[in-house]
Amino acid sequence: MKHAGGHQTAGFTLIEVLIAATLLFVVIAITAETYRGALLATRRAESVVGMLAPIPLIRADIRNSLRNEPLEAREGSGILMGVNYEYAATTARFGSPPKRFDPTKQGFSDYPPRFRLYDVTLTLRFHGQTRVYVYQELAWLPV
Protein backbone atom coordinates (compact mmCIF):
# COMPACT_ATOMS: atom_id res chain seq x y z
CA MET A 1 0.00 0.00 0.00
CA LYS A 2 1.32 3.43 -0.89
CA HIS A 3 0.71 6.69 0.91
CA ALA A 4 0.36 10.05 -0.76
CA GLY A 5 4.04 10.83 -0.25
CA GLY A 6 5.07 7.75 -2.21
CA HIS A 7 5.98 5.76 0.87
CA GLN A 8 4.96 2.12 1.01
CA THR A 9 3.67 0.99 4.39
CA ALA A 10 4.13 -2.54 5.64
CA GLY A 11 1.22 -4.15 7.45
CA PHE A 12 -1.62 -6.58 7.34
CA THR A 13 -5.06 -6.03 6.01
CA LEU A 14 -8.05 -6.64 8.23
CA ILE A 15 -8.86 -9.85 6.33
CA GLU A 16 -5.35 -11.22 6.93
CA VAL A 17 -5.59 -10.45 10.65
CA LEU A 18 -9.01 -12.14 10.88
CA ILE A 19 -7.76 -15.26 9.08
CA ALA A 20 -4.70 -15.48 11.34
CA ALA A 21 -6.85 -15.02 14.47
CA THR A 22 -9.28 -17.70 13.29
CA LEU A 23 -6.44 -20.15 12.67
CA LEU A 24 -4.96 -19.36 16.09
CA PHE A 25 -8.30 -19.98 17.82
CA VAL A 26 -8.79 -23.28 15.95
CA VAL A 27 -5.32 -24.47 17.01
CA ILE A 28 -5.99 -23.44 20.62
CA ALA A 29 -9.38 -25.24 20.61
CA ILE A 30 -7.86 -28.44 19.18
CA THR A 31 -5.03 -28.33 21.72
CA ALA A 32 -7.45 -27.80 24.62
CA GLU A 33 -9.68 -30.68 23.48
CA THR A 34 -6.68 -32.99 23.08
CA TYR A 35 -5.44 -32.07 26.56
CA ARG A 36 -8.90 -32.63 28.05
CA GLY A 37 -9.15 -36.05 26.39
CA ALA A 38 -5.71 -37.04 27.64
CA LEU A 39 -6.60 -35.88 31.16
CA LEU A 40 -9.83 -37.94 31.16
CA ALA A 41 -7.98 -41.00 29.84
CA THR A 42 -5.37 -40.62 32.59
CA ARG A 43 -8.06 -40.42 35.27
CA ARG A 44 -9.81 -43.51 33.91
CA ALA A 45 -6.53 -45.42 33.78
CA GLU A 46 -5.69 -44.44 37.37
CA SER A 47 -9.11 -45.65 38.49
CA VAL A 48 -8.73 -48.99 36.69
CA VAL A 49 -5.23 -49.52 38.07
CA GLY A 50 -6.45 -48.63 41.57
CA MET A 51 -9.21 -51.21 41.27
CA LEU A 52 -7.12 -54.00 39.73
CA ALA A 53 -3.93 -53.64 41.77
CA PRO A 54 -5.19 -55.50 44.87
CA ILE A 55 -6.76 -58.41 42.93
CA PRO A 56 -3.86 -60.84 43.58
CA LEU A 57 -4.10 -60.15 47.32
CA ILE A 58 -7.90 -60.45 47.30
CA ARG A 59 -7.72 -63.76 45.42
CA ALA A 60 -5.15 -65.06 47.90
CA ASP A 61 -7.50 -64.15 50.77
CA ILE A 62 -10.40 -65.96 49.07
CA ARG A 63 -8.20 -68.97 48.29
CA ASN A 64 -7.09 -69.20 51.93
CA SER A 65 -10.68 -68.95 53.17
CA LEU A 66 -11.82 -71.72 50.84
CA ARG A 67 -8.89 -73.99 51.65
CA ASN A 68 -9.08 -73.46 55.41
CA GLU A 69 -12.78 -74.34 55.50
CA PRO A 70 -13.93 -75.98 52.24
CA LEU A 71 -17.71 -75.85 52.59
CA GLU A 72 -20.38 -76.35 49.93
CA ALA A 73 -20.70 -72.57 49.54
CA ARG A 74 -19.01 -69.53 51.04
CA GLU A 75 -19.43 -65.80 50.99
CA GLY A 76 -17.26 -63.03 52.25
CA SER A 77 -16.30 -59.42 51.89
CA GLY A 78 -13.60 -56.97 52.83
CA ILE A 79 -11.70 -53.82 51.99
CA LEU A 80 -8.16 -53.92 50.66
CA MET A 81 -6.21 -50.89 49.44
CA GLY A 82 -9.44 -48.89 49.30
CA VAL A 83 -11.23 -51.46 47.14
CA ASN A 84 -14.43 -52.97 48.56
CA TYR A 85 -14.89 -56.56 47.52
CA GLU A 86 -17.50 -59.25 47.97
CA TYR A 87 -17.33 -62.83 46.83
CA ALA A 88 -19.62 -65.81 46.60
CA ALA A 89 -18.17 -69.28 46.02
CA THR A 90 -20.29 -72.29 45.17
CA THR A 91 -19.13 -75.83 44.59
CA ALA A 92 -19.02 -76.64 40.89
CA ARG A 93 -17.61 -80.11 41.44
CA PHE A 94 -16.80 -82.27 44.44
CA GLY A 95 -14.65 -85.23 43.53
CA SER A 96 -12.12 -87.85 44.48
CA PRO A 97 -8.47 -88.12 43.58
CA PRO A 98 -7.77 -90.57 40.76
CA LYS A 99 -7.51 -94.25 41.62
CA ARG A 100 -4.02 -95.46 42.46
CA PHE A 101 -2.50 -98.86 42.15
CA ASP A 102 -1.64 -100.27 45.58
CA PRO A 103 1.00 -103.03 45.28
CA THR A 104 0.21 -104.36 48.77
CA LYS A 105 -3.41 -104.97 47.79
CA GLN A 106 -2.50 -105.82 44.22
CA GLY A 107 -5.28 -103.59 43.02
CA PHE A 108 -6.49 -100.04 42.69
CA SER A 109 -7.48 -98.00 45.71
CA ASP A 110 -10.49 -95.70 45.66
CA TYR A 111 -10.49 -92.51 47.64
CA PRO A 112 -13.45 -90.65 49.09
CA PRO A 113 -14.39 -87.26 47.62
CA ARG A 114 -11.88 -84.70 48.81
CA PHE A 115 -11.45 -81.96 46.21
CA ARG A 116 -13.81 -79.05 45.62
CA LEU A 117 -13.79 -76.91 42.52
CA TYR A 118 -15.54 -73.62 43.25
CA ASP A 119 -17.14 -71.12 40.91
CA VAL A 120 -16.24 -67.77 42.46
CA THR A 121 -17.99 -64.50 41.66
CA LEU A 122 -15.90 -61.54 42.78
CA THR A 123 -17.41 -58.04 42.85
CA LEU A 124 -15.07 -55.04 43.20
CA ARG A 125 -16.17 -51.48 44.03
CA PHE A 126 -13.82 -48.52 43.79
CA HIS A 127 -14.57 -44.80 43.36
CA GLY A 128 -18.11 -45.37 42.11
CA GLN A 129 -17.13 -48.11 39.67
CA THR A 130 -18.19 -51.74 39.95
CA ARG A 131 -16.61 -54.71 38.20
CA VAL A 132 -17.59 -58.35 38.44
CA TYR A 133 -15.20 -61.24 37.75
CA VAL A 134 -15.96 -64.95 37.64
CA TYR A 135 -13.25 -67.57 38.02
CA GLN A 136 -12.64 -71.01 39.54
CA GLU A 137 -10.69 -71.95 42.65
CA LEU A 138 -9.64 -75.37 43.91
CA ALA A 139 -9.71 -76.50 47.55
CA TRP A 140 -9.49 -79.84 49.30
CA LEU A 141 -10.60 -81.39 52.55
CA PRO A 142 -7.90 -82.17 55.11
CA VAL A 143 -6.78 -85.81 55.24
C-alpha positions as CSV (number, residue, x, y, z in Angstrom):
1,M,0.0,0.0,0.0
2,K,1.3,3.4,-0.9
3,H,0.7,6.7,0.9
4,A,0.4,10.0,-0.8
5,G,4.0,10.8,-0.2
6,G,5.1,7.7,-2.2
7,H,6.0,5.8,0.9
8,Q,5.0,2.1,1.0
9,T,3.7,1.0,4.4
10,A,4.1,-2.5,5.6
11,G,1.2,-4.2,7.5
12,F,-1.6,-6.6,7.3
13,T,-5.1,-6.0,6.0
14,L,-8.1,-6.6,8.2
15,I,-8.9,-9.9,6.3
16,E,-5.3,-11.2,6.9
17,V,-5.6,-10.5,10.7
18,L,-9.0,-12.1,10.9
19,I,-7.8,-15.3,9.1
20,A,-4.7,-15.5,11.3
21,A,-6.8,-15.0,14.5
22,T,-9.3,-17.7,13.3
23,L,-6.4,-20.1,12.7
24,L,-5.0,-19.4,16.1
25,F,-8.3,-20.0,17.8
26,V,-8.8,-23.3,16.0
27,V,-5.3,-24.5,17.0
28,I,-6.0,-23.4,20.6
29,A,-9.4,-25.2,20.6
30,I,-7.9,-28.4,19.2
31,T,-5.0,-28.3,21.7
32,A,-7.4,-27.8,24.6
33,E,-9.7,-30.7,23.5
34,T,-6.7,-33.0,23.1
35,Y,-5.4,-32.1,26.6
36,R,-8.9,-32.6,28.0
37,G,-9.2,-36.0,26.4
38,A,-5.7,-37.0,27.6
39,L,-6.6,-35.9,31.2
40,L,-9.8,-37.9,31.2
41,A,-8.0,-41.0,29.8
42,T,-5.4,-40.6,32.6
43,R,-8.1,-40.4,35.3
44,R,-9.8,-43.5,33.9
45,A,-6.5,-45.4,33.8
46,E,-5.7,-44.4,37.4
47,S,-9.1,-45.7,38.5
48,V,-8.7,-49.0,36.7
49,V,-5.2,-49.5,38.1
50,G,-6.4,-48.6,41.6
51,M,-9.2,-51.2,41.3
52,L,-7.1,-54.0,39.7
53,A,-3.9,-53.6,41.8
54,P,-5.2,-55.5,44.9
55,I,-6.8,-58.4,42.9
56,P,-3.9,-60.8,43.6
57,L,-4.1,-60.1,47.3
58,I,-7.9,-60.4,47.3
59,R,-7.7,-63.8,45.4
60,A,-5.2,-65.1,47.9
61,D,-7.5,-64.2,50.8
62,I,-10.4,-66.0,49.1
63,R,-8.2,-69.0,48.3
64,N,-7.1,-69.2,51.9
65,S,-10.7,-69.0,53.2
66,L,-11.8,-71.7,50.8
67,R,-8.9,-74.0,51.6
68,N,-9.1,-73.5,55.4
69,E,-12.8,-74.3,55.5
70,P,-13.9,-76.0,52.2
71,L,-17.7,-75.9,52.6
72,E,-20.4,-76.3,49.9
73,A,-20.7,-72.6,49.5
74,R,-19.0,-69.5,51.0
75,E,-19.4,-65.8,51.0
76,G,-17.3,-63.0,52.2
77,S,-16.3,-59.4,51.9
78,G,-13.6,-57.0,52.8
79,I,-11.7,-53.8,52.0
80,L,-8.2,-53.9,50.7
81,M,-6.2,-50.9,49.4
82,G,-9.4,-48.9,49.3
83,V,-11.2,-51.5,47.1
84,N,-14.4,-53.0,48.6
85,Y,-14.9,-56.6,47.5
86,E,-17.5,-59.3,48.0
87,Y,-17.3,-62.8,46.8
88,A,-19.6,-65.8,46.6
89,A,-18.2,-69.3,46.0
90,T,-20.3,-72.3,45.2
91,T,-19.1,-75.8,44.6
92,A,-19.0,-76.6,40.9
93,R,-17.6,-80.1,41.4
94,F,-16.8,-82.3,44.4
95,G,-14.7,-85.2,43.5
96,S,-12.1,-87.8,44.5
97,P,-8.5,-88.1,43.6
98,P,-7.8,-90.6,40.8
99,K,-7.5,-94.2,41.6
100,R,-4.0,-95.5,42.5
101,F,-2.5,-98.9,42.1
102,D,-1.6,-100.3,45.6
103,P,1.0,-103.0,45.3
104,T,0.2,-104.4,48.8
105,K,-3.4,-105.0,47.8
106,Q,-2.5,-105.8,44.2
107,G,-5.3,-103.6,43.0
108,F,-6.5,-100.0,42.7
109,S,-7.5,-98.0,45.7
110,D,-10.5,-95.7,45.7
111,Y,-10.5,-92.5,47.6
112,P,-13.4,-90.7,49.1
113,P,-14.4,-87.3,47.6
114,R,-11.9,-84.7,48.8
115,F,-11.4,-82.0,46.2
116,R,-13.8,-79.0,45.6
117,L,-13.8,-76.9,42.5
118,Y,-15.5,-73.6,43.2
119,D,-17.1,-71.1,40.9
120,V,-16.2,-67.8,42.5
121,T,-18.0,-64.5,41.7
122,L,-15.9,-61.5,42.8
123,T,-17.4,-58.0,42.8
124,L,-15.1,-55.0,43.2
125,R,-16.2,-51.5,44.0
126,F,-13.8,-48.5,43.8
127,H,-14.6,-44.8,43.4
128,G,-18.1,-45.4,42.1
129,Q,-17.1,-48.1,39.7
130,T,-18.2,-51.7,40.0
131,R,-16.6,-54.7,38.2
132,V,-17.6,-58.4,38.4
133,Y,-15.2,-61.2,37.7
134,V,-16.0,-65.0,37.6
135,Y,-13.3,-67.6,38.0
136,Q,-12.6,-71.0,39.5
137,E,-10.7,-72.0,42.6
138,L,-9.6,-75.4,43.9
139,A,-9.7,-76.5,47.6
140,W,-9.5,-79.8,49.3
141,L,-10.6,-81.4,52.5
142,P,-7.9,-82.2,55.1
143,V,-6.8,-85.8,55.2
